Amino acid sequence: MNTKAPLISVVMPVYNAEKFLRIAIDSILNQTFKDFEFIILNDGSTDSSLEIIRSYHDSRIKLIHNEVNMGYCAKLNEGLEAASGKYIARMDNDDISLAQRFERQVAFLESNEEFGLCCCNAAVIDDNGILINSKMFPKDEAPLEWQMLWTNPVAHPTVMYRKELVDKHQLVYDNDMYPADDYDLWCKMGAITRLYRLDDVLFKYRVLGGSAYHSNFQKAVDKSNQISEIYLRTFTGNTNIPWYHFEIVRFSFSGKANFENFNIKQIKIWTSKLSDILNKKYNWTKAELNLVRINNYRRYISLIKRTGLPFHQKMVLFLKHIPLDILFSTFLIRAGFRK
């Protein structure tokens, strides 16, 4: 007899994760939304991870075990292949999904067909579970399709996305883009669908010094710049991309960039052109367009502050290029008067 497919397929690779694994598994099994399968992919762990997984007796858990370590992207793609749900939800083996995460994400995707991916905001915790940051992303940010031109605005294990997109467009995690493979996938999705982040904190994201991203930081920055260019060209075609676009991307990921020959006027013209191109594709609302404008001016402020110009020249740039309403808005947000 055919059994009904679950609405969600949760995909979680595991490798030597005994320290936090039980907390991660429990956070999924304790979701208020119950209609899911939990695909746990044990990737040749040499610690007690496999024993921990096998200690659970929940029919929703689907264990895929291999003796030899295949690598992160390979296991993720194996999970996508095994998934039978309408939605793919990601989870990492050291994080915590808060109880209403799935319920809230499913509700959004079921009500908004034009969006192919829904992530959520996250609190940041350390190795001991101590809160580092109560919110990973600020409120009132520009559309994710816009932000991805400059940075990765999506925390990988917080996502839920439509399986039909994966199947129709043959989307995979590209090992050649590791450790920025998630950013690569979001950019590929952003070229074919809309992406959204719930502002509510529905996740606890654990920052560990030995994570793949932090251990390969410079490689991640270089790959991210490469991915950003590919994503950008899906909208602009063969348009010449100015050098400073890539410096801004590098700055967004690493906080470092080459600001010789810095020209705020040129950057304003370029970003205005890009916003027009993306708006034609996504038909952003008035509110979204205004958030793009604010996002741009905040970027200008950040860049101006970090130039090597004397203070009085920086002030001239501020007064010449940054509208008072943007400065006031930025001040209110940083001062904590706006949430």
C-alpha positions in Angstrom: 0.0 0.0 0.0 1.3 3.4 -0.9 2.0 5.7 2.0 1.5 9.4 1.8 4.7 11.4 1.3 5.6 13.8 4.1 5.3 17.5 3.5 8.8 18.2 4.6 12.1 16.3 4.1 14.6 17.4 6.7 18.2 16.9 5.5 21.0 16.7 8.0 24.6 15.5 7.3 26.5 14.2 10.3 30.2 13.8 10.8 31.8 13.3 14.3 29.1 15.4 15.9 28.6 13.6 19.2 28.9 16.7 21.3 25.8 18.5 20.0 24.1 15.8 18.0 21.4 14.8 20.5 20.4 18.5 21.0 20.1 19.0 17.3 18.0 15.9 16.7 15.7 16.6 19.7 15.0 20.1 18.3 13.7 18.6 15.1 11.7 15.9 16.7 10.1 18.4 19.0 8.8 20.7 16.2 5.1 21.7 16.5 4.7 20.8 12.8 4.9 17.0 12.7 4.5 16.0 9.0 8.1 15.4 8.1 10.7 12.8 7.4 14.1 13.3 9.0 16.9 12.2 6.7 20.1 11.9 8.8 23.2 11.1 6.7 26.1 9.7 8.8 29.2 10.4 6.8 31.7 7.9 8.1 31.8 9.2 11.7 34.5 7.7 13.9 33.0 8.9 17.2 29.7 7.9 18.8 27.5 9.8 16.4 26.1 6.6 14.8 25.2 5.1 18.2 23.4 8.3 19.2 21.3 8.3 16.0 20.4 4.6 16.4 19.3 5.2 20.0 16.2 7.0 18.6 13.1 5.1 17.8 11.1 7.5 15.8 9.6 6.3 12.5 10.3 9.8 10.9 14.1 9.2 11.1 15.6 7.8 7.9 19.2 6.9 8.6 21.6 6.8 5.6 25.0 5.5 6.8 28.3 5.0 5.0 31.5 3.8 6.5 33.8 6.1 4.4 33.6 9.9 4.6 32.2 11.2 1.3 32.3 14.9 2.1 29.7 17.6 2.9 28.4 18.4 -0.6 28.2 14.8 -1.6 26.1 13.9 1.5 23.8 16.9 1.0 23.1 15.9 -2.6 22.4 12.3 -1.5 19.9 13.8 0.9 18.2 15.8 -1.8 18.0 12.7 -3.9 16.4 10.7 -1.1 13.9 13.4 -0.1 10.3 12.7 -0.9 8.7 15.8 0.6 7.3 18.9 -1.0 9.8 21.0 0.9 13.4 20.5 1.8 14.4 21.8 5.2 18.1 21.9 6.1 19.6 21.3 9.5 23.1 21.1 10.8 24.3 18.7 13.5 25.4 21.3 16.0 22.5 23.8 15.8 19.0 24.1 17.3 15.7 24.6 15.5 13.2 26.3 17.8 9.8 24.5 18.1 7.8 26.7 15.7 10.4 26.9 12.9 8.7 24.4 10.5 5.2 25.6 11.3 6.1 29.2 10.4 8.1 28.4 7.3 5.4 26.0 5.8 2.7 28.6 6.5 4.7 31.2 4.5 5.5 29.0 1.5 2.0 27.6 1.3 0.6 31.2 1.2 3.2 32.7 -1.2 3.7 30.6 -4.3 6.1 33.1 -5.9 8.7 32.4 -3.2 10.8 29.3 -3.7 12.8 29.6 -0.5 12.0 30.7 3.1 14.7 31.0 5.7 14.4 32.6 9.1 16.3 34.8 11.5 18.6 33.2 14.0 20.2 33.9 17.4 24.0 33.2 17.5 25.4 31.0 20.2 28.9 29.8 21.1 30.4 26.4 21.8 28.8 26.4 25.2 25.4 27.5 24.1 25.9 31.1 25.4 24.2 33.8 23.4 26.5 35.9 21.3 24.0 37.8 19.3 20.2 37.8 19.8 19.6 38.3 16.1 21.8 37.4 13.1 20.1 39.7 10.6 18.7 43.2 11.2 15.0 44.0 10.5 13.9 45.9 7.4 16.5 44.6 5.0 16.3 44.7 1.3 14.9 41.7 -0.7 17.3 38.8 -0.6 17.6 38.7 -4.4 19.2 42.1 -4.1 21.4 41.4 -1.1 22.9 38.3 -2.8 24.6 40.6 -5.4 26.9 41.7 -2.5 26.9 39.0 0.2 25.3 35.8 1.4 22.2 36.9 3.4 21.0 33.3 4.2 22.1 31.2 7.1 22.3 27.7 5.4 20.7 25.5 8.1 17.7 27.9 8.5 16.3 27.3 5.0 13.3 25.6 3.7 12.8 25.4 -0.1 10.7 23.7 -2.7 11.8 20.3 -3.9 10.2 20.9 -7.3 12.8 23.6 -7.9 15.6 21.2 -7.2 14.1 18.6 -9.5 13.1 20.9 -12.4 16.3 22.8 -12.5 18.7 20.0 -11.4 20.0 22.0 -8.6 22.8 20.5 -6.5 25.4 21.6 -4.0 28.5 22.2 -6.1 31.7 20.8 -4.4 33.8 23.1 -6.7 32.3 26.1 -4.8 32.9 24.7 -1.4 32.9 26.2 1.3 30.6 28.7 -0.3 28.4 26.0 -1.9 25.3 27.2 -0.1 25.7 30.8 -1.4 26.1 29.2 -4.9 22.8 27.4 -4.5 20.9 30.4 -3.2 22.2 32.5 -6.2 21.0 29.8 -8.6 17.6 29.8 -6.9 17.6 33.6 -6.9 17.8 33.6 -10.7 14.6 31.6 -11.0 12.5 32.4 -8.0 12.0 34.8 -5.1 13.6 34.2 -1.7 12.3 35.4 1.7 13.6 35.6 5.3 11.2 35.6 8.3 12.3 38.2 10.7 11.4 36.1 13.8 14.2 34.2 15.5 13.3 30.6 15.0 16.8 29.1 15.1 20.0 29.0 17.2 23.1 29.1 15.1 26.2 27.8 16.7 29.5 29.4 15.7 32.5 27.1 16.1 36.0 28.2 15.3 36.8 25.0 13.4 33.8 25.2 11.0 34.5 24.7 7.3 33.8 28.3 6.5 36.1 29.7 9.2 38.8 27.1 8.5 38.9 28.0 4.8 38.0 31.7 5.1 40.1 33.1 2.3 38.9 30.4 -0.1 35.3 31.1 0.9 35.8 34.8 0.1 37.4 34.0 -3.3 34.6 31.5 -4.2 31.9 34.0 -3.1 33.3 36.7 -5.4 33.2 34.1 -8.2 29.7 33.1 -7.4 28.6 36.8 -7.2 29.9 37.4 -10.7 28.0 34.4 -12.1 24.8 35.5 -10.4 25.2 39.1 -11.6 25.7 38.0 -15.2 22.4 36.2 -15.1 20.8 39.6 -15.0 23.3 41.8 -16.9 24.5 39.4 -19.6 27.9 40.5 -21.0 27.8 44.0 -19.5 31.2 45.0 -18.3 31.2 44.7 -14.5 33.3 47.5 -12.9 36.2 46.5 -10.7 34.7 48.1 -7.6 31.7 45.8 -7.6 34.0 42.9 -6.7 35.8 45.0 -4.1 32.5 45.7 -2.5 31.7 42.0 -2.5 35.1 41.2 -1.0 34.5 43.9 1.6 31.0 42.5 2.4 32.5 39.0 3.1 35.9 39.9 4.7 35.7 43.6 5.8 38.8 44.2 3.5 39.0 45.9 0.1 41.1 48.0 -2.1 39.7 51.5 -2.1 42.2 53.2 -4.4 40.4 55.5 -6.9 37.3 55.2 -4.8 34.4 57.1 -6.5 31.0 57.1 -4.7 29.3 58.7 -7.7 30.3 55.9 -10.0 29.1 53.3 -7.4 25.8 55.1 -7.1 25.2 55.0 -10.9 26.1 51.3 -11.0 23.9 50.3 -8.1 21.0 52.3 -9.5 21.4 50.5 -12.8 21.4 47.1 -11.0 18.3 47.9 -9.0 16.4 48.9 -12.2 17.4 45.5 -13.8 16.4 43.4 -10.9 13.2 45.4 -10.3 12.1 44.6 -13.9 12.5 40.9 -13.1 11.0 40.7 -9.7 8.5 43.6 -9.8 9.4 44.7 -6.2 6.8 46.6 -4.2 7.3 50.2 -3.3 8.4 49.2 0.2 10.9 46.8 -1.2 12.3 49.4 -3.6 12.7 51.8 -0.7 14.6 49.1 1.3 16.9 48.6 -1.7 17.6 52.4 -1.6 18.3 52.3 2.1 20.5 49.2 1.7 22.5 51.1 -1.0 23.0 54.2 1.1 24.1 52.2 4.2 26.7 50.5 1.9 27.9 53.9 0.8 28.2 55.1 4.4 30.2 52.0 5.4 32.5 52.4 2.4 33.1 56.1 3.0 33.9 55.4 6.7 36.6 53.0 5.6 38.4 55.1 3.0 41.8 56.5 3.9 40.6 60.0 3.2 41.1 62.8 5.8 38.1 63.3 8.1 37.0 66.6 6.4 36.9 64.9 3.0 34.8 62.0 4.3 32.4 64.5 5.7 32.1 66.2 2.3 31.2 62.8 0.8 28.7 62.2 3.5 27.0 65.5 3.0 27.1 65.4 -0.8 25.8 61.8 -1.3 23.9 60.6 1.8 20.3 62.0 2.2 19.4 63.1 5.7 16.5 60.6 6.0 18.9 57.7 5.4 21.4 59.1 7.9 18.6 59.5 10.4 17.2 56.0 9.8 20.6 54.5 10.2 21.2 56.4 13.4 17.9 55.2 14.8 18.5 51.5 14.0 22.0 51.5 15.4 20.9 53.4 18.5 18.2 50.7 19.1 15.2 53.0 18.6 14.0 50.9 15.7 13.5 47.1 15.8 
